[in-house]
């Protein structure tokens, strides 16, 4: 036998013994306990370890590529969604351009009608995209309304909305902006 195959390496076992490298004879107790290893066994373990490390590095690279692809898909999706929304709003801008181009020829009443038409078209487009106005013909609800003032009233029930200061909106059922309202407060008798 060559000197290389005669070398024996001790490997750690679960009780925390040190790994010691040495050359020499093995005892029957060493062999029976599985604590010794030849160079051939050590070489195969090192190859297995290298294979595991290689697999780990490949998985790491695959995950990084996966993450980059997903980030790019998200950016592409956001840009596409933005383009779709803008494409639906562009006709409304065109209507404003037409209105502004003809305002010298028309009366104030027809300009007002034109602006109302464009406003109606814009709100309809936004509604089609999932925007809905928060109802204000109900009792005050702190989940969707923001009371900016109270007004004394002997006619209107306390807690009812008297006027809308600023409209509020939901987008596909999620609150975008609460409605700012003025609510009734009963006069004390």
C-alpha positions as CSV (number, residue, x, y, z in Angstrom):
1,X,0.0,0.0,0.0
2,X,1.1,3.5,-0.7
3,X,1.7,6.1,2.0
4,X,-1.3,8.1,0.8
5,X,-3.8,5.3,1.5
6,X,-2.3,4.7,4.9
7,X,-3.1,8.2,6.2
8,X,-5.9,8.3,8.6
9,X,-8.1,11.2,9.5
10,X,-10.3,11.4,12.5
11,X,-13.6,13.1,12.0
12,X,-15.6,14.9,14.7
13,X,-18.4,13.0,16.3
14,X,-21.4,14.5,18.2
15,X,-19.7,14.6,21.6
16,X,-17.5,17.5,20.5
17,X,-14.1,15.6,20.0
18,X,-11.5,17.5,18.0
19,X,-10.6,16.5,14.5
20,X,-7.0,15.4,14.4
21,X,-5.0,14.5,11.4
22,X,-2.4,11.8,11.7
23,X,-0.7,8.8,10.2
24,X,-0.5,5.5,11.7
25,X,-2.3,2.3,12.6
26,X,-6.0,2.1,13.4
27,X,-7.2,0.2,16.3
28,X,-10.3,-2.1,16.2
29,X,-12.1,0.2,18.6
30,X,-11.5,3.2,16.2
31,X,-12.8,1.2,13.2
32,X,-15.8,-0.1,15.0
33,X,-16.8,3.3,16.3
34,X,-16.6,4.8,12.8
35,X,-14.3,7.6,13.9
36,X,-11.5,7.0,11.3
37,X,-11.5,7.7,7.6
38,X,-9.1,7.0,4.8
39,X,-8.0,9.5,2.1
40,X,-10.5,7.8,-0.3
41,X,-13.4,8.4,2.0
42,X,-12.2,12.0,2.7
43,X,-11.9,12.7,-1.0
44,X,-15.4,11.5,-1.7
45,X,-16.8,13.6,1.2
46,X,-14.9,16.7,-0.1
47,X,-16.4,16.1,-3.6
48,X,-19.8,15.8,-2.1
49,X,-19.2,19.0,-0.2
50,X,-18.1,20.7,-3.3
51,X,-21.2,19.5,-5.1
52,X,-23.4,20.9,-2.3
53,X,-21.6,24.2,-2.4
54,X,-22.0,24.3,-6.2
55,X,-25.7,23.6,-5.9
56,X,-26.0,26.3,-3.2
57,X,-24.3,28.9,-5.4
58,X,-26.5,27.9,-8.4
59,X,-29.6,28.3,-6.3
60,X,-28.5,31.6,-5.0
61,X,-27.8,32.8,-8.5
62,X,-31.2,31.5,-9.7
63,X,-33.0,33.3,-6.8
64,X,-31.2,36.6,-7.6
65,X,-32.2,36.2,-11.2
66,X,-35.8,35.4,-10.2
67,X,-35.9,38.5,-7.9
68,X,-34.6,40.7,-10.7
69,X,-37.1,39.3,-13.2
70,X,-40.0,39.9,-10.7
71,X,-38.8,43.5,-10.0
72,X,-38.7,44.1,-13.8
73,X,-42.1,42.6,-14.3
74,X,-43.5,44.8,-11.5
75,X,-41.9,47.9,-13.1
76,X,-43.3,46.9,-16.5
77,X,-46.8,46.3,-15.0
78,X,-46.8,49.7,-13.3
79,X,-45.8,51.5,-16.5
80,X,-48.4,49.6,-18.4
81,X,-51.1,50.5,-15.9
82,X,-50.0,54.1,-16.0
83,X,-50.2,54.1,-19.8
84,X,-53.7,52.6,-19.7
85,X,-55.0,55.2,-17.3
86,X,-53.4,58.1,-19.2
87,X,-54.8,56.7,-22.5
88,X,-58.3,56.8,-21.0
89,X,-57.9,60.4,-19.8
90,X,-56.4,61.8,-23.0
91,X,-59.8,62.3,-24.7
92,X,-60.8,64.5,-21.8
93,X,-57.8,66.6,-22.3
94,X,-58.7,66.8,-26.0
95,X,-62.1,68.1,-25.0
96,X,-60.5,70.9,-22.9
97,X,-58.3,71.8,-25.9
98,X,-61.4,72.1,-28.1
99,X,-63.2,74.2,-25.4
100,X,-60.3,76.5,-25.0
101,X,-59.9,76.9,-28.8
102,X,-63.5,77.9,-29.3
103,X,-64.1,80.0,-26.2
104,X,-63.9,83.4,-28.0
105,X,-66.8,82.5,-30.3
106,X,-69.1,81.2,-27.5
107,X,-71.1,82.7,-24.7
108,X,-70.3,82.1,-21.0
109,X,-73.3,79.7,-20.8
110,X,-72.0,77.4,-23.6
111,X,-68.5,77.4,-22.0
112,X,-70.0,76.4,-18.7
113,X,-72.0,73.7,-20.4
114,X,-68.8,72.5,-22.1
115,X,-66.9,72.4,-18.8
116,X,-69.7,70.4,-17.2
117,X,-69.7,68.0,-20.1
118,X,-65.9,67.5,-19.7
119,X,-66.3,67.1,-15.9
120,X,-69.0,64.5,-16.5
121,X,-66.8,62.6,-19.0
122,X,-63.9,62.7,-16.5
123,X,-65.9,61.4,-13.6
124,X,-67.4,58.7,-15.8
125,X,-64.0,57.6,-16.9
126,X,-62.7,57.5,-13.3
127,X,-65.7,55.5,-12.2
128,X,-65.0,53.0,-15.0
129,X,-61.5,52.7,-13.6
130,X,-62.9,51.8,-10.1
131,X,-63.2,55.2,-8.4
132,X,-66.4,55.9,-6.4
133,X,-67.5,58.9,-4.6
134,X,-68.2,58.5,-0.8
135,X,-71.9,59.0,-0.1
136,X,-72.7,62.1,1.9
137,X,-76.5,61.8,2.1
138,X,-76.1,59.6,5.2
139,X,-75.3,60.0,8.9
140,X,-71.7,60.9,9.7
141,X,-69.4,57.8,9.6
142,X,-65.8,58.5,11.0
143,X,-64.5,55.6,8.8
144,X,-65.2,57.5,5.6
145,X,-66.1,61.1,6.6
146,X,-63.9,63.7,8.2
147,X,-65.9,66.4,10.2
148,X,-64.3,69.8,9.6
149,X,-67.0,71.7,11.4
150,X,-70.3,71.5,13.2
151,X,-73.3,73.7,12.7
152,X,-76.1,74.2,15.1
153,X,-79.5,73.2,13.7
154,X,-82.9,72.8,15.2
155,X,-84.3,71.2,12.0
156,X,-81.6,68.6,11.0
157,X,-81.0,65.6,13.1
158,X,-77.7,65.7,15.1
159,X,-74.9,63.8,13.4
160,X,-76.4,64.2,9.9
161,X,-74.2,65.8,7.2
162,X,-75.3,69.3,6.4
163,X,-72.8,70.1,3.6
164,X,-69.8,68.7,1.9
165,X,-66.6,70.7,2.2
166,X,-64.6,68.4,-0.1
167,X,-65.7,65.1,-1.8
168,X,-64.1,61.9,-0.7
169,X,-63.4,58.9,-2.8
170,X,-62.9,55.1,-2.6
171,X,-60.9,53.2,-5.2
172,X,-62.2,49.7,-5.6
173,X,-63.6,49.8,-2.1
174,X,-60.4,51.1,-0.5
175,X,-60.5,54.6,1.0
176,X,-58.4,57.1,-1.0
177,X,-59.6,60.3,0.7
178,X,-62.3,60.8,3.3
179,X,-65.1,63.2,2.6
180,X,-64.7,66.5,4.5
181,X,-68.1,67.4,5.8
182,X,-70.0,69.8,8.1
183,X,-72.3,68.0,10.5
184,X,-75.4,69.1,12.3
185,X,-75.4,69.7,16.1
186,X,-78.7,70.1,17.9
187,X,-79.4,73.3,19.6
188,X,-79.9,72.9,23.3
189,X,-83.4,73.6,24.4
